[in-house]
Amino acid sequence: MTPRIATLPPRLLLALSSIVVATGVLGCADGAVDLESQAHPNSVVDGPTCFAEEPGCGCTPGTESVTCVHTEERGTLVLCEAGAMYCVDGVWSECDTVHDWEIPRPKIISAPGACSACNPDCFETDDEPDQTDIDTPPDGVTTDNVEFTLGPPRGIRPIPVISTTGGSGVDTDMDGVPDVADDCPTTPGLVGFFGCPTGAGASGFFHVLPPGASAVDPLTFNVKLTEADIYILVDTTGSMGDEINNLRSSLTTGVLDPACPTLTGVIGAIRCTIPGTWFGVGRFDDYPVSPYGYSSYNDLPFIHLQDMTNSTAAAQSAVNGLNIHNGRDIPEGSSQALYAVASGNGLSYDGNQYTAARTGCPAGRWGYPCFRPNVIPIVIMITDAAMHNGPNSNNDYDGTTLGAVNGGSLGNNNNIVDIGNVSNGLRFFTGSTSSASNNFTKRCDGSSNDNSRDRLIRFSVATTSEITIDLSGSSFDTYIVLYSGTNPTSGRLECDDDSGSSYSSRIVRTLSPGTYTLRIDGHSNDQGNFDLTIGATVTIPGGVPYPDVIAAMNARNMRIIGVNSGPNSAYNDLAAVAAATDSLDSNGDPFIENISSNGSGLDTAIVDAVVDLANFSRMHVDVVVENVNLLPGIPASALVQSITLPAPGCAVGCTGAIPNGCSSCLPGTSLPFQVTFNNNVITPTAVDQVFNFDLIVRGNLGAIELQRVPVRIVVPGNVPTTTYMSGTFSRTFDATDTCDIPPTRPDWGLFQWEVSTPGTTSVVFQFRTAETEAELNSQSPVTISVPTRPDAPTTAQFVDIGDLLTSMGGQNYLPYMRVTAVLNPDAAGTTAPTLTSMGLQYSCVDSE
């Protein structure tokens, strides 16, 4: 190795050899001389001590001078000063600067990064092990019998082995999951995979919770649609031939998304964005009645062709079966088709059924295409026309006005007759006044007496309605008086003589809910038979009204994507339906695409709209506990104390908070939920009890199931005992990635760590170096043991690995280094240490 020198070559940044650059935390505390490091240069010392040559730190008299570098940031530049330090009277001197220069201020570099902007030959890493290092360890990381814990303290610790005196307590493979709850009881595995190796089954949360015990797990969810049910609903009236031909030819052929070249056609491109997408197909024309459609052309408001399926061939076959019909007027029956798709109900017009109600869907499926439960339903409507019974009421179907229903005879007597509620339709009654008394002698606002006989009819109104009271067809000259309530001597509302036909009486008045009294009387001495038509006029809408269409879609959280090849009126209707069903992107724009009237661009329009919906459609996201009972009267939710979102919570990517979640979150938003389990409800029995349930990540308050996380809780029989065995965490460093070998070699420098070693626990660090990675396995380690510390992370500790290797018979300057942390419990195995972090620094030095 080239000796340490104080003379600086011209290209200092590239040629400085063996410069040791240390951050402030590695230097002397308050400039004091560290006598312990002077006396024991290879020892492990806690806290802010001197393990590098720093001004004021201890040195061995007679040690040769060393080069030194000082950096100072000056705006966009960094001032670099280099020179030499000398060991004077056992203390390192200040840096005697002999050369300085400026360099641009560097960008921040992720570890391993440069120790100093002025010395790119020095590198350092900072390693905080986490769950990823155990579940999917990166290259160079190995673990054995350890788990990650959120703490405190946070970090890696040996896996606890739970045994019980009352339960089986057996953990055959000693992986931390008792056999009673271990899916792979004879194969060592991971707690997060219920005792199985990585990838063997679904990962989840496992805990042993005796009464009063609790545990915390992170549940990070990235908002994203992974499943969808898409129903392609096509207008098959006479002008849609080009669009249908384009759909047929592009549904399964051609590469529409270069990111997934093997997934072809519209279906493939959609699955590139939403992998678990199923498809269904249907068509619509209009009711085959004048002036809307033709029965001779087989026009119908909706025909279903294909249930939801994951079969690409089945979807293509259904689209191939789309044929052109007619449609008579301009608007079409698209709203009726949407209603049938969402509700599964049939469609009728003027008493005639044209689409039967859906039956026969598998259990749990719904709607006409048998949508899957807990999967977002999306209708892609392809049309060139506005809607009948859509947002524009000018295009509504004609309704049917119901006539009066025969209510029977009211008799010929002096009794008050109660005919009940009249607000639900018109009713027709006959009766007579000839045998009644002359109970009321005054006519409408008159002062003279008359001798005509009169009848009292009582009725009620259930809902505010326009009520018609008409005596047309009566055999005498009538007049009528309407009273509020049951007393015909007060509360008079209206009186009429001849507003009806042929001297008959008629009142049309909006009445609020309540009871009313009608007096039927005659002019002067007139009396005889009367015909009474009374009630609210009811018009049955033609087809399904627009509010019912939207209600059916919203009841299922259905979304609509529109592809319009027609006029603005068609676009406007589609956009209004999109707004009414929250089918909008984050800017409030509908997922509606306009294409040419010849159908060109239909394939890309569909894919673009689906991608936009998947990537820019906000959704509410929450986490709930599966609704199951673990024991009679004890739901699974009783073991979940809380589901929270630590800061920043819902502030990034969402609009606000909802119980156990966030509202209106954009796809791509990461939500770091934290689940706290606690057992205050299940008491031990003579044997271990195992309980399984799921945490469910939901979209739009349960309309979509985004993810399920299995949970397994063991309540041990009687009192459990927790014991630990030793565990290891190892990371291999490859200096060939950063040092130019030859002519340089790594000078392994400072190693730092943060551990918790409660009681008599310990952490032993093993260091192995070799010329190749394979040779590391056969090398004997150089070791240091971390002394016992309090039950909390220690302040940072350091050691110079190069000096340690040299002093203990190892080899420095070899390109591969493996650091292994051996975590040893106390002798009883009841307490374990925790490794929170460790870091390594090395320099590339000239070896020629």
URSUL-V865744 format. One record per backbone hydrogen bond with DSSP energy under -0.5 kcal/mol. CO is the residue of the C=O (numbers start at 0). NH is the residue of the N-H. E is the energy in kcal/mol with one decimal. If there is no record, write none. Layout:
((CO & NH & E) (CO & NH & E))
//
This chain:
((6 & 8 & -0.5) (9 & 11 & -1.8) (10 & 13 & -0.7) (10 & 14 & -1.9) (11 & 15 & -2.0) (18 & 20 & -0.7) (19 & 21 & -0.5) (22 & 25 & -1.7) (23 & 26 & -1.6) (25 & 50 & -0.9) (27 & 29 & -0.6) (27 & 30 & -0.6) (28 & 31 & -2.6) (32 & 34 & -1.1) (33 & 37 & -1.3) (34 & 38 & -2.3) (35 & 39 & -2.5) (39 & 42 & -1.9) (42 & 44 & -0.6) (44 & 797 & -0.9) (46 & 48 & -1.4) (47 & 28 & -0.5) (48 & 50 & -0.7) (51 & 53 & -1.0) (53 & 56 & -2.3) (56 & 91 & -2.7) (58 & 60 & -0.5) (59 & 62 & -2.1) (62 & 86 & -0.6) (65 & 84 & -2.6) (66 & 19 & -0.5) (67 & 82 & -2.1) (69 & 80 & -2.6) (71 & 78 & -3.3) (73 & 76 & -1.9) (75 & 104 & -3.1) (76 & 73 & -3.2) (77 & 79 & -0.5) (77 & 102 & -2.0) (78 & 71 & -1.6) (79 & 100 & -2.3) (80 & 69 & -3.1) (81 & 97 & -2.4) (81 & 98 & -1.7) (82 & 67 & -1.6) (83 & 95 & -3.1) (84 & 65 & -1.9) (85 & 87 & -1.0) (85 & 92 & -2.1) (86 & 88 & -0.5) (87 & 90 & -1.4) (89 & 58 & -2.1) (90 & 87 & -2.5) (91 & 55 & -2.8) (94 & 96 & -1.2) (95 & 83 & -1.4) (98 & 81 & -3.0) (100 & 79 & -3.4) (102 & 77 & -2.9) (112 & 123 & -2.1) (115 & 118 & -1.3) (118 & 115 & -0.7) (118 & 121 & -1.7) (120 & 843 & -3.6) (121 & 114 & -2.1) (122 & 841 & -3.0) (123 & 111 & -0.6) (123 & 112 & -1.9) (124 & 839 & -0.7) (125 & 127 & -0.5) (126 & 128 & -0.6) (126 & 837 & -2.4) (129 & 132 & -0.9) (129 & 133 & -0.5) (130 & 133 & -1.2) (130 & 134 & -2.8) (131 & 135 & -1.8) (137 & 140 & -2.0) (139 & 731 & -2.1) (141 & 729 & -2.7) (143 & 727 & -2.2) (144 & 158 & -1.7) (146 & 156 & -2.3) (148 & 154 & -2.4) (154 & 148 & -2.7) (155 & 834 & -2.9) (156 & 146 & -2.8) (158 & 724 & -0.6) (159 & 161 & -0.6) (160 & 162 & -0.5) (160 & 722 & -2.2) (162 & 720 & -4.2) (169 & 178 & -3.6) (170 & 173 & -1.3) (175 & 177 & -0.6) (177 & 180 & -2.4) (177 & 181 & -0.8) (178 & 181 & -0.7) (180 & 182 & -0.5) (181 & 184 & -0.6) (183 & 186 & -1.4) (184 & 172 & -0.9) (185 & 187 & -0.5) (189 & 192 & -1.1) (189 & 194 & -2.7) (189 & 195 & -0.6) (190 & 193 & -1.9) (191 & 203 & -2.7) (192 & 195 & -1.1) (193 & 182 & -2.8) (193 & 183 & -0.6) (195 & 189 & -2.4) (196 & 199 & -2.1) (198 & 200 & -1.4) (202 & 709 & -0.6) (204 & 711 & -2.7) (206 & 208 & -0.6) (206 & 713 & -2.6) (207 & 209 & -0.6) (209 & 212 & -2.4) (212 & 678 & -2.3) (214 & 676 & -3.2) (216 & 674 & -2.9) (218 & 220 & -0.6) (218 & 672 & -1.7) (220 & 222 & -0.7) (220 & 670 & -3.1) (222 & 667 & -3.3) (223 & 225 & -0.5) (225 & 275 & -2.5) (227 & 229 & -0.6) (227 & 277 & -2.3) (228 & 230 & -0.5) (228 & 377 & -3.1) (229 & 231 & -0.6) (229 & 279 & -2.0) (230 & 232 & -0.8) (230 & 379 & -2.7) (231 & 233 & -0.6) (231 & 281 & -2.5) (232 & 381 & -2.4) (233 & 235 & -0.5) (233 & 283 & -1.8) (235 & 324 & -3.4) (236 & 239 & -2.0) (239 & 243 & -2.0) (240 & 244 & -2.3) (241 & 245 & -2.2) (242 & 246 & -2.3) (243 & 247 & -2.6) (244 & 248 & -2.1) (245 & 249 & -1.5) (246 & 250 & -1.3) (249 & 265 & -2.1) (250 & 266 & -2.5) (253 & 255 & -0.8) (253 & 264 & -4.4) (256 & 259 & -2.3) (257 & 260 & -0.6) (259 & 262 & -1.6) (261 & 263 & -0.8) (263 & 267 & -1.8) (264 & 268 & -2.5) (265 & 269 & -2.1) (266 & 270 & -2.3) (267 & 271 & -1.3) (268 & 272 & -0.8) (269 & 272 & -0.9) (269 & 273 & -3.1) (272 & 274 & -0.5) (273 & 276 & -0.8) (274 & 276 & -0.7) (275 & 227 & -1.3) (277 & 229 & -2.7) (278 & 308 & -1.8) (279 & 231 & -3.0) (280 & 304 & -2.1) (280 & 305 & -2.3) (281 & 233 & -2.2) (282 & 302 & -2.4) (283 & 235 & -2.4) (284 & 332 & -2.9) (286 & 288 & -1.9) (288 & 291 & -2.6) (288 & 292 & -1.8) (291 & 327 & -2.5) (291 & 328 & -0.9) (293 & 296 & -0.5) (293 & 298 & -2.2) (294 & 297 & -1.6) (299 & 284 & -2.5) (302 & 282 & -2.6) (305 & 280 & -1.3) (308 & 278 & -2.8) (309 & 311 & -0.7) (310 & 314 & -1.8) (311 & 315 & -2.4) (312 & 316 & -2.4) (313 & 317 & -2.0) (314 & 318 & -2.2) (315 & 319 & -2.3) (316 & 320 & -0.9) (317 & 320 & -0.7) (318 & 321 & -1.7) (325 & 237 & -2.2) (331 & 387 & -2.9) (332 & 336 & -1.8) (333 & 337 & -2.2) (334 & 338 & -2.0) (335 & 339 & -2.2) (336 & 340 & -2.6) (337 & 341 & -2.3) (338 & 342 & -2.7) (339 & 343 & -2.5) (339 & 367 & -0.6) (340 & 367 & -1.4) (343 & 357 & -3.1) (346 & 353 & -3.2) (346 & 354 & -1.8) (348 & 351 & -2.0) (351 & 348 & -2.8) (354 & 346 & -2.1) (361 & 364 & -2.2) (365 & 370 & -2.9) (366 & 369 & -1.0) (368 & 307 & -2.6) (370 & 365 & -1.4) (371 & 374 & -1.0) (373 & 704 & -3.0) (375 & 228 & -2.6) (376 & 558 & -2.6) (377 & 230 & -3.1) (377 & 379 & -0.6) (378 & 380 & -0.8) (378 & 560 & -3.1) (379 & 232 & -2.8) (379 & 381 & -0.6) (380 & 382 & -0.6) (380 & 562 & -2.8) (381 & 234 & -2.6) (382 & 564 & -2.2) (383 & 566 & -0.7) (385 & 331 & -2.4) (386 & 389 & -0.7) (390 & 392 & -0.9) (391 & 389 & -0.5) (391 & 394 & -2.0) (392 & 395 & -1.9) (394 & 388 & -0.6) (396 & 541 & -0.6) (399 & 539 & -3.7) (404 & 427 & -2.8) (407 & 429 & -1.7) (410 & 431 & -1.9) (416 & 418 & -0.6) (416 & 457 & -3.3) (419 & 459 & -2.4) (421 & 424 & -0.7) (421 & 535 & -1.6) (424 & 535 & -0.6) (425 & 404 & -2.5) (426 & 533 & -2.6) (427 & 406 & -3.9) (427 & 407 & -0.7) (428 & 531 & -3.0) (429 & 409 & -3.6) (430 & 529 & -2.8) (432 & 435 & -1.5) (436 & 438 & -1.3) (436 & 453 & -2.3) (440 & 449 & -1.4) (442 & 445 & -1.6) (447 & 442 & -0.6) (454 & 519 & -2.8) (455 & 416 & -1.7) (456 & 517 & -3.7) (457 & 418 & -2.8) (458 & 515 & -3.1) (459 & 421 & -2.3) (460 & 513 & -1.8) (464 & 466 & -0.8) (464 & 510 & -2.8) (465 & 536 & -0.6) (466 & 508 & -2.4) (467 & 534 & -1.7) (468 & 506 & -2.8) (469 & 532 & -3.0) (470 & 473 & -1.7) (475 & 477 & -0.7) (476 & 522 & -2.5) (478 & 520 & -2.7) (479 & 495 & -2.7) (480 & 518 & -2.9) (481 & 492 & -3.5) (481 & 493 & -1.4) (482 & 484 & -0.5) (482 & 516 & -2.1) (485 & 487 & -0.7) (486 & 489 & -1.3) (490 & 483 & -2.8) (493 & 481 & -3.3) (495 & 479 & -2.5) (500 & 503 & -1.0) (502 & 477 & -1.2) (503 & 499 & -2.4) (504 & 470 & -2.7) (506 & 468 & -3.2) (508 & 466 & -2.9) (508 & 510 & -0.6) (510 & 464 & -1.9) (513 & 460 & -2.6) (514 & 484 & -2.6) (515 & 458 & -2.5) (516 & 482 & -3.0) (517 & 456 & -3.2) (517 & 519 & -0.6) (518 & 480 & -1.9) (518 & 520 & -0.6) (519 & 454 & -2.4) (520 & 478 & -2.0) (522 & 525 & -3.0) (523 & 450 & -0.7) (523 & 451 & -1.4) (527 & 432 & -2.4) (528 & 474 & -2.7) (529 & 430 & -1.5) (530 & 532 & -0.6) (531 & 428 & -3.0) (531 & 533 & -0.5) (532 & 469 & -2.7) (533 & 426 & -2.4) (534 & 467 & -2.8) (536 & 538 & -0.5) (537 & 401 & -3.2) (537 & 539 & -0.5) (538 & 540 & -0.6) (539 & 399 & -3.0) (540 & 542 & -0.7) (544 & 547 & -0.6) (544 & 548 & -1.6) (545 & 549 & -2.3) (546 & 550 & -2.4) (547 & 551 & -2.1) (548 & 552 & -1.9) (549 & 553 & -2.8) (550 & 554 & -2.0) (551 & 555 & -0.5) (552 & 555 & -1.0) (552 & 557 & -2.5) (553 & 556 & -1.3) (558 & 378 & -2.7) (560 & 380 & -2.6) (561 & 592 & -3.0) (562 & 382 & -2.1) (562 & 564 & -0.5) (563 & 594 & -2.7) (566 & 569 & -0.7) (566 & 570 & -1.5) (567 & 571 & -3.4) (568 & 572 & -1.8) (569 & 573 & -2.2) (570 & 574 & -2.9) (571 & 575 & -2.1) (572 & 576 & -2.2) (573 & 577 & -2.3) (574 & 578 & -2.4) (575 & 579 & -2.2) (576 & 580 & -1.2) (577 & 582 & -3.1) (578 & 581 & -1.0) (581 & 583 & -1.4) (582 & 590 & -1.2) (584 & 587 & -2.2) (588 & 584 & -2.6) (589 & 591 & -1.7) (590 & 561 & -1.9) (592 & 563 & -3.0) (595 & 598 & -1.8) (598 & 601 & -1.5) (599 & 595 & -1.1) (600 & 604 & -2.0) (601 & 605 & -2.3) (602 & 606 & -2.1) (603 & 607 & -3.0) (604 & 608 & -2.2) (605 & 609 & -2.3) (606 & 610 & -2.7) (607 & 611 & -2.4) (608 & 612 & -2.4) (609 & 613 & -2.7) (610 & 614 & -2.3) (611 & 615 & -2.8) (612 & 616 & -1.1) (615 & 585 & -1.0) (615 & 617 & -0.8) (618 & 664 & -3.2) (619 & 699 & -2.5) (620 & 661 & -2.6) (621 & 697 & -3.1) (623 & 695 & -3.1) (625 & 627 & -2.0) (627 & 635 & -2.7) (630 & 633 & -2.9) (632 & 634 & -0.6) (633 & 629 & -2.7) (633 & 630 & -1.3) (634 & 637 & -1.7) (635 & 638 & -2.0) (636 & 639 & -1.2) (638 & 640 & -0.7) (638 & 677 & -2.2) (641 & 675 & -2.6) (643 & 673 & -2.6) (645 & 648 & -2.6) (647 & 650 & -1.9) (649 & 653 & -0.6) (650 & 652 & -0.6) (652 & 665 & -2.5) (655 & 662 & -2.9) (657 & 660 & -2.4) (659 & 622 & -1.9) (660 & 657 & -2.1) (661 & 620 & -2.7) (662 & 654 & -2.6) (662 & 655 & -0.9) (664 & 618 & -1.9) (665 & 668 & -1.9) (668 & 222 & -3.0) (668 & 670 & -0.6) (669 & 671 & -0.6) (670 & 220 & -2.5) (670 & 672 & -1.6) (671 & 645 & -0.7) (672 & 218 & -2.8) (673 & 643 & -2.6) (673 & 675 & -0.5) (674 & 216 & -2.6) (674 & 676 & -0.6) (675 & 640 & -2.1) (675 & 641 & -1.4) (676 & 214 & -2.0) (677 & 679 & -0.8) (678 & 211 & -3.8) (680 & 682 & -0.6) (684 & 717 & -0.7) (686 & 684 & -0.7) (688 & 714 & -2.8) (690 & 712 & -2.7) (692 & 710 & -2.9) (693 & 625 & -2.7) (694 & 696 & -0.6) (694 & 708 & -2.8) (695 & 623 & -2.4) (695 & 697 & -0.6) (696 & 705 & -2.6) (696 & 706 & -1.6) (697 & 621 & -1.6) (698 & 702 & -0.6) (698 & 703 & -2.3) (699 & 702 & -1.3) (703 & 698 & -3.2) (703 & 705 & -0.7) (706 & 696 & -3.0) (707 & 709 & -0.5) (708 & 694 & -2.5) (709 & 204 & -2.3) (710 & 692 & -2.0) (711 & 206 & -1.9) (712 & 690 & -2.8) (712 & 714 & -0.6) (713 & 208 & -2.6) (713 & 715 & -0.8) (714 & 688 & -2.4) (716 & 165 & -1.3) (716 & 166 & -0.8) (717 & 719 & -0.5) (718 & 164 & -1.0) (720 & 162 & -2.7) (720 & 722 & -0.5) (722 & 160 & -3.6) (726 & 822 & -3.2) (727 & 143 & -2.0) (728 & 820 & -3.3) (729 & 141 & -2.0) (730 & 818 & -2.6) (732 & 734 & -0.6) (732 & 816 & -2.2) (733 & 736 & -1.1) (734 & 737 & -1.2) (734 & 738 & -3.3) (738 & 740 & -1.3) (739 & 741 & -0.5) (739 & 743 & -3.1) (742 & 846 & -3.0) (744 & 844 & -3.2) (745 & 747 & -0.8) (745 & 812 & -0.5) (746 & 842 & -1.7) (747 & 801 & -1.4) (748 & 800 & -3.1) (749 & 840 & -1.9) (750 & 798 & -1.7) (751 & 838 & -2.6) (752 & 796 & -1.9) (753 & 835 & -2.5) (753 & 836 & -1.6) (754 & 793 & -3.0) (755 & 833 & -2.3) (756 & 788 & -1.7) (757 & 760 & -2.1) (761 & 823 & -2.7) (762 & 764 & -0.5) (762 & 785 & -3.2) (763 & 765 & -0.5) (763 & 821 & -3.1) (764 & 783 & -1.8) (765 & 819 & -2.4) (766 & 781 & -2.4) (767 & 817 & -2.7) (769 & 815 & -1.9) (771 & 775 & -0.6) (772 & 775 & -1.1) (773 & 776 & -1.0) (774 & 777 & -1.2) (775 & 778 & -1.2) (781 & 766 & -2.7) (783 & 764 & -2.4) (785 & 762 & -0.6) (789 & 756 & -0.6) (789 & 791 & -2.7) (795 & 46 & -1.0) (796 & 752 & -1.8) (797 & 44 & -0.7) (798 & 750 & -2.9) (798 & 800 & -0.8) (799 & 803 & -2.2) (800 & 804 & -3.4) (801 & 805 & -2.2) (802 & 806 & -2.7) (803 & 807 & -1.6) (804 & 809 & -2.9) (805 & 808 & -0.9) (814 & 734 & -2.7) (815 & 769 & -1.7) (816 & 732 & -3.9) (817 & 767 & -2.0) (817 & 819 & -0.5) (818 & 730 & -2.4) (819 & 765 & -2.9) (819 & 821 & -0.6) (820 & 728 & -2.0) (820 & 822 & -0.7) (821 & 763 & -2.5) (821 & 823 & -0.7) (822 & 726 & -1.8) (823 & 761 & -2.0) (825 & 828 & -1.4) (828 & 723 & -2.6) (830 & 825 & -1.7) (832 & 157 & -0.5) (833 & 755 & -2.6) (833 & 835 & -0.6) (834 & 155 & -2.5) (836 & 753 & -2.5) (837 & 126 & -2.7) (838 & 751 & -2.5) (839 & 124 & -2.7) (840 & 748 & -2.4) (841 & 122 & -3.9) (842 & 746 & -3.5) (842 & 844 & -0.7) (844 & 744 & -2.3) (845 & 1 & -1.3))
//
